[in-house]
Amino acid sequence: MDKILLENMHFYGYHGVLAEEKVLGQKFFVDAQLLLDLRQAGRTDDVNDTVSYAQVYRLIDAIVTGERFDLLEALAHRICGQILAAFDKVEEVHLTVKKPGAPVNGHYDYFAVTVVRRRADYD
């Protein structure tokens, strides 16, 4: 299956279990792989035969910046479901949400979750 990749998107959101995370907010990074058949778009060179990267970005932005979740797992699940609902050409979504500012003492780049959701899971 072909893929559209949206990598290292930066957002500011209010997700986390701790109360201060919901008040202060922090950066989140999102990687999305959209699996779909891109042969028709390759033949026609027509944006209507693919998925608009800008529309996907705006959808993810609206969820990360406009909604609140305790868990990265719930945030990632919501994003995947909304992508599959909004873009009928997408058959599968691989989504990673990274939280570099997690309130954990230690040295790390980020904590993250990756989820995979298929259209068949929602039909």
Phi, psi and omega in degrees: 000143178286164183224143164251129182248131172237107191247141171056042176287137184253133179218160174244121184222179186234063183243140177154163181282326184281144182302320182294334177293327180283341180264311185277327183072175179191173179283146172226146177239138183232134172243133179230134171244121178254121180261126182197171178269116182256010182299315181297317178298322178295324180285319189266338185059035184243124182300335179291346180263011178223202178240133181289120178301320182296319179293320177296315179302313181298322178297312179297316179302315182298322181286312183294319184270340187252346179243167180228134179225149172287317189250142172300326180301317180290320177299312181296318179299316180298314180300312181300314180300320180289324176297313180296325179289325186273334187233096186291345177284338182282126180262334185206145178233130171249119187229131176241129174247124181249139181235093183288338183257028180303140182282067180233126178291132179142185181247121181198161175276315179188164166251150185208160168232147173236130177235154176235127178231137180246148178306320181301334178291340185251347182279000000 
